[in-house]
Amino acid sequence: MLTSSCRRPMSSMATRVIRFVNPQGQVCVGQTPPSSSSSAQLLQSGDGLGSLTIKHEKEIVQKLLPPVVPTQVIGIGLNYRNHAKETNMAIPKHPVVFFKSLGSVIAHGEPIVIPRIAADPLEVDYECELAVVLKEDCRNATIENALSFVGGYTCANDVSARRWQSVHKGGGQWCRAKSFDTFCPLGPCLVPPSVIPDPQALKIETYLNGECVQSSSTQDMIFSVAELISLLSQDTTLPAGTVILTGTPEGVGYTRKPPLYLKPGDKVEIRIENIGSLVNPVVAASAL
């Protein structure tokens, strides 16, 4: 048992909370500086959310895990003004809500797999998104208190199979198109709200094979993070660990001429200011 002198309050401004596997195969929660991810200072926490205490021990990071184990993943579509414009769709009056399967979640560094049934022709697209993680159960939040339920922020890639999202293959229902295995990369770390006091002032980008294909700011969101939490929680309990994907900006692949879809051998990088870079290679299902 550690004595009180062996623990100290965590400095939020220096915190990048990660979940990882150590060389002994144990799942750990720790913090790591932005310049290194080979080792982490252990944190006394069950899930990386809420109150955290630094321990003196350090541990080798054998493998990164998603920074949170979601209880549910809620996605928001068409939530950037310029993205709605590039799709020739009207600005929504209400959030466009869909769910992603928990089985679609993967970590930084793990491969995005092109499904066999979405490979010919290619149709899998990238979408950089700010992910919001709730630290406690949330119901009937107001816009004024909504951000008090946030435990942290991370990068997300809302990978989407476009033809399965359309009437042609998916009947116009989005959940299937966005829930294939590996279609929800999260990471690399979770940063607390103290590091991001204003989630509506973050630069957000996607790089495909080193080329910038999406570049915007969360300021372009139609519904703010606080508004989304409030709207989603009305008469509905959002359990602790809920992950909300807040939409993607302009520059997605299917709006380009010609379309730009992910293919085996690609590398996708999501960058969000004050959080970091989420990087995933792309492979074919036959490669596994």
Secondary structure as UniProt FT lines:
FT   HELIX           4..6
FT   STRAND          8..9
FT   HELIX           12..14
FT   STRAND          17..21
FT   TURN            23..24
FT   STRAND          27..31
FT   TURN            34..35
FT   STRAND          39..44
FT   STRAND          53..60
FT   STRAND          63..65
FT   STRAND          72..77
FT   HELIX           81..86
FT   TURN            87..88
FT   STRAND          96..100
FT   HELIX           102..104
FT   STRAND          105..107
FT   TURN            108..109
FT   STRAND          112..114
FT   HELIX           116..118
FT   TURN            119..122
FT   STRAND          124..125
FT   STRAND          128..134
FT   TURN            143..145
FT   HELIX           146..149
FT   STRAND          150..157
FT   STRAND          160..161
FT   HELIX           162..165
FT   HELIX           167..170
FT   TURN            171..172
FT   HELIX           174..177
FT   TURN            181..182
FT   STRAND          184..191
FT   TURN            193..195
FT   TURN            199..200
FT   STRAND          203..208
FT   TURN            209..210
FT   STRAND          211..217
FT   HELIX           218..220
FT   HELIX           225..232
FT   TURN            233..235
FT   TURN            240..241
FT   STRAND          242..245
FT   HELIX           253..255
FT   TURN            264..265
FT   STRAND          267..272
FT   TURN            273..275
FT   STRAND          276..284
FT   HELIX           285..287
//
